[in-house]
Amino acid sequence: MNNFEFSRASDVADAVRQIAEEPGATFVAGGTNLIDLIKEGVTKPSRLIDITRLELNRIEQTSDGALRIGALVANSDLAYHPEIEARFPLLAGAILAGASPQLRNMATTGGNLLQRTRCFYFYDTTTACNKRDPGSGCSAIDGLNRMHAILGTSKHCIATHPSDMCVALAALDARVLATGRNGERRIAFGEFHRLPGDTPHIDTNLNTDEIITAIELPPSRFAKNYSYLKIRDRLSYAFALLSVAAALEIESGVIKEARIALGGVAHKPWRDRGAEEELSGAAATRDAFARAADMILSDARGSGQNDFKIELARRGIVRALTQAANGTPQSQSDKRIR
């Protein structure tokens, strides 16, 4: 294991000062992903800055009706919070679809956004991986790629983002609050994570001197017609082959607004606003959902072993939208897909 120093931040300003002074440092809170990366030699920080004592663990309503979630709120606390269950059940369902109860008790809201891919080759330091070692190549393209991306890929990387929570946050148009040396800024969730392009080692648009302080959820009309569908190799504690966050606002059988975000298919949670707009004003029917799925997947490309994901995604989108339209969301306690 790589040697590193350890320090503790006393407040947000101190955290920003410490990370700005030492570019090789990284923040640690729950550590559910970071510690694995350190153990495997994938990440070698020069310093761990403990931020667990910062006052970022509250959930509160803002003056404009949004809900602000502190970056250190544990995933389990967030999923079972009364405001989340009542106003944003899509997010609660997505969180409960991920990881295990033990991990959700430790994992934080901010850390969930920053977790790295679970690509086999990224974790195997004996193989070429442009995310781990820029310019070395991508072993997955001609290797074991069953779990890999079908949308937004590049010749440099076909890895997928692993989070369930982030898929729901993308569908809900969340905002990320970050603080750095230049003050606080808000980042639209769709602009927070990056596609691989020529720089797959850069996962987000967060500046190196910034710390995530909160997530904001704008007022939502999707507490009734929603579903978070996750398809995986086993019913518990597995990363998604495909996940779909579907949310609809329906009036007299007609869709007023639609939100669709996919997980397990791209380097970031995937949204196609054109397909969402196509559903606006349409009847909530299976045919309309199938047309939306075709639009979303029009540019999908497999890499061999993951070719099946295209049809899987098509069927998953239709099923999740049907569940949402019927007001029968996928159960996260009985995970069998019906």
Secondary structure by P-SEA (a helix, b strand, c coil): cccbbbbbbccaaaaaaaaaaccccccccccccaaaaaaaccccccbbbbcccccccbbbbccccbbbbcccccaaaaaaccccccccaaaaaaaaacccaaaaacccaaaaaccccccccccccccccccccccccccccccccccccccccccccccccccaaaaaaaaabbbbbbbccccbbbbccccccccccccccccccccccccccbbbbcccccccbbbbbbbccccccccccbbbbcccccccccccbbbbbbccccccccccaaaaaaaccccccaaaaaaaaaaaaccbbbcccccaaaaaaaaaaaaaaaaaaacccccccccccc
